[in-house]
């Protein structure tokens, strides 16, 4: 039972080591499951209640302490396949982009509105209460950058892709999320999309 909400499924889960090595510190590796706390994925590079400002916040001094609105990132296999086709490569893996979640079955995934919730592993039971695991808040669209482009170029052994990636991934780069409700996420879990509540026009 989904009460009319869009429903997809988890196709993969991934985590980045907290003490990364190599030039692409954000790369992730496949995991069996994620067990989230309120700060994200324990042991992951992006775990924490706060983060430091960087190039995405040009209006602030670098290193300003901010609420961590980038605890996890999520990608869509269909969108990744489209980006790969634009780049002329056989595949584009979530790990190359530092993805934590691969979510299938949701149309226009990268356009899911900020403020929406993704509810994992359950359904609606009783009086309309969610009976599953983790619930994540969609914070924003994740704009493509050259840093990710360099990782894709290295993984595909195609140096020219560093710049091409930014254009090819436009509108298809996925989402960044924060934890609303801690809990588990594993491959095969259903994903319900709860849109934000907006005033009636």
C-alpha positions as CSV (number, residue, x, y, z in Angstrom):
1,X,0.0,0.0,0.0
2,X,1.6,3.3,-1.1
3,X,-1.4,5.8,-0.6
4,X,-0.7,7.0,-4.2
5,X,2.9,8.0,-3.6
6,X,5.5,7.2,-6.2
7,X,7.3,3.9,-5.4
8,X,10.7,2.8,-6.5
9,X,13.3,0.3,-5.2
10,X,16.9,0.4,-3.9
11,X,19.2,-1.0,-6.6
12,X,22.5,-0.6,-4.7
13,X,24.0,0.8,-1.5
14,X,27.5,2.3,-1.2
15,X,29.8,3.9,1.4
16,X,33.0,6.0,1.2
17,X,35.8,5.2,3.7
18,X,36.2,7.9,6.3
19,X,40.0,7.9,5.8
20,X,40.2,7.8,2.0
21,X,43.3,7.2,0.0
22,X,44.1,8.4,-3.6
23,X,43.2,11.4,-5.6
24,X,39.4,10.7,-5.6
25,X,38.6,10.7,-1.9
26,X,34.8,10.7,-2.4
27,X,34.6,7.3,-4.3
28,X,32.4,4.8,-2.7
29,X,32.3,1.0,-2.6
30,X,29.4,-1.4,-2.6
31,X,28.0,-2.5,0.8
32,X,25.5,-5.2,1.9
33,X,23.4,-2.6,3.8
34,X,23.5,0.8,5.3
35,X,22.5,1.5,8.9
36,X,22.0,5.2,9.2
37,X,22.1,7.4,12.3
38,X,21.0,11.0,12.5
39,X,24.3,12.2,11.0
40,X,24.3,9.8,8.0
41,X,26.3,6.6,7.4
42,X,28.6,5.9,10.3
43,X,32.2,5.6,9.1
44,X,31.4,7.3,5.8
45,X,33.4,10.3,4.5
46,X,30.3,12.6,4.6
47,X,29.0,11.4,8.0
48,X,28.3,14.3,10.4
49,X,25.8,16.8,11.7
50,X,27.8,19.7,10.2
51,X,30.1,20.3,7.2
52,X,32.5,23.0,6.0
53,X,31.5,25.4,3.2
54,X,33.4,25.1,-0.1
55,X,33.1,26.0,-3.7
56,X,29.3,25.4,-3.6
57,X,28.9,28.3,-1.2
58,X,30.8,31.2,-2.9
59,X,29.0,33.7,-0.8
60,X,30.6,32.4,2.4
61,X,34.2,32.2,3.5
62,X,35.7,28.8,2.9
63,X,35.6,26.6,5.9
64,X,32.4,28.1,7.5
65,X,30.6,25.5,9.6
66,X,27.2,24.6,8.1
67,X,24.4,22.1,8.8
68,X,25.3,19.0,6.8
69,X,22.8,18.9,4.0
70,X,24.9,16.5,2.0
71,X,25.0,13.4,4.3
72,X,24.1,11.1,1.4
73,X,23.9,11.2,-2.4
74,X,21.5,9.2,-4.5
75,X,21.6,8.3,-8.2
76,X,19.3,6.7,-10.7
77,X,20.4,3.8,-13.0
78,X,18.3,5.0,-15.9
79,X,19.8,8.5,-15.6
80,X,23.4,7.1,-15.3
81,X,22.9,5.1,-18.4
82,X,21.8,8.2,-20.3
83,X,24.9,10.1,-19.1
84,X,27.1,7.2,-20.2
85,X,25.5,7.2,-23.6
86,X,26.1,10.9,-24.0
87,X,29.8,10.3,-23.0
88,X,30.1,7.4,-25.3
89,X,31.2,4.9,-22.6
90,X,29.8,1.5,-21.8
91,X,28.7,2.3,-18.2
92,X,28.7,4.9,-15.5
93,X,28.9,3.4,-12.0
94,X,27.5,5.1,-8.9
95,X,30.8,4.4,-7.1
96,X,32.6,6.7,-9.6
97,X,30.5,9.6,-8.5
98,X,30.5,8.9,-4.8
99,X,26.9,7.7,-4.8
100,X,25.5,6.2,-1.6
101,X,22.2,5.0,-3.1
102,X,21.2,3.7,-6.5
103,X,17.4,4.0,-6.7
104,X,15.4,2.6,-9.6
105,X,11.8,3.0,-10.8
106,X,11.2,6.7,-10.0
107,X,10.6,8.9,-13.1
108,X,12.6,12.2,-13.4
109,X,14.6,11.2,-10.4
110,X,17.0,14.2,-10.4
111,X,13.9,16.5,-10.5
112,X,12.3,15.3,-7.2
113,X,11.5,18.4,-5.4
114,X,13.6,19.6,-2.4
115,X,11.7,19.0,0.8
116,X,10.4,15.7,-0.4
117,X,11.0,12.6,1.8
118,X,12.2,9.2,0.6
119,X,10.9,6.5,2.9
120,X,12.7,3.1,2.8
121,X,11.7,-0.4,3.5
122,X,8.1,-0.2,4.5
123,X,4.6,0.8,3.5
124,X,1.6,2.6,5.1
125,X,-0.1,0.7,7.8
126,X,-2.8,1.3,10.4
127,X,-3.8,5.0,10.3
128,X,-1.4,6.1,7.6
129,X,1.8,5.7,9.6
130,X,5.0,4.6,7.9
131,X,6.1,1.2,9.2
132,X,9.6,1.0,7.5
133,X,13.1,2.0,8.2
134,X,15.1,5.2,7.3
135,X,13.5,8.3,6.0
136,X,15.7,10.8,4.1
137,X,15.0,14.4,3.2
138,X,15.7,15.6,-0.3
139,X,17.9,18.7,0.1
140,X,18.8,19.6,-3.4
141,X,19.8,18.6,-6.9
142,X,23.5,17.5,-7.0
143,X,25.1,19.7,-9.7
144,X,27.8,17.9,-11.7
145,X,31.4,19.2,-11.2
146,X,34.8,18.7,-12.7
147,X,36.0,16.7,-9.6
148,X,33.5,14.0,-10.4
149,X,34.4,14.4,-14.1
150,X,38.0,13.6,-13.3
151,X,37.0,10.4,-11.4
152,X,34.9,9.3,-14.4
153,X,37.7,10.1,-16.8
154,X,40.2,8.0,-14.8
155,X,37.8,5.1,-14.3
156,X,37.0,5.0,-18.1
157,X,40.6,5.8,-19.1
158,X,39.3,8.7,-21.2
159,X,41.0,12.0,-20.0
160,X,38.7,14.2,-22.1
161,X,35.7,13.2,-20.0
162,X,36.7,15.5,-17.1
163,X,35.1,18.5,-18.9
164,X,32.5,16.6,-21.0
165,X,31.0,15.0,-17.9
166,X,29.7,18.4,-16.5
167,X,27.7,19.0,-19.7
168,X,26.6,15.4,-20.2
169,X,25.3,15.0,-16.6
170,X,23.3,18.2,-16.6
171,X,19.9,17.6,-15.0
172,X,20.8,13.9,-14.4
173,X,23.3,14.0,-11.5
174,X,21.0,12.9,-8.8
175,X,20.2,14.2,-5.3
176,X,21.8,15.1,-2.0
177,X,19.9,14.1,1.1
178,X,20.0,14.3,4.9
179,X,18.6,11.9,7.5
180,X,15.2,12.6,8.9
181,X,14.7,9.2,10.6
182,X,17.6,6.8,11.3
183,X,17.3,3.2,10.2
184,X,18.5,0.5,7.8
185,X,18.5,0.6,4.0
186,X,19.3,-2.4,1.9
187,X,19.1,-3.6,-1.7
188,X,15.6,-4.4,-2.7
189,X,13.9,-2.1,-0.2
190,X,10.9,-0.2,-1.6
191,X,11.3,3.6,-1.7
192,X,8.2,5.8,-1.3
193,X,8.4,9.4,-2.3
194,X,6.4,11.8,-0.1
195,X,6.3,15.2,-1.8
196,X,6.6,18.4,0.3
197,X,3.5,20.0,1.6
198,X,2.9,23.3,-0.2
199,X,0.2,26.0,0.3
200,X,-2.8,25.7,-1.9
201,X,-2.9,28.2,-4.8
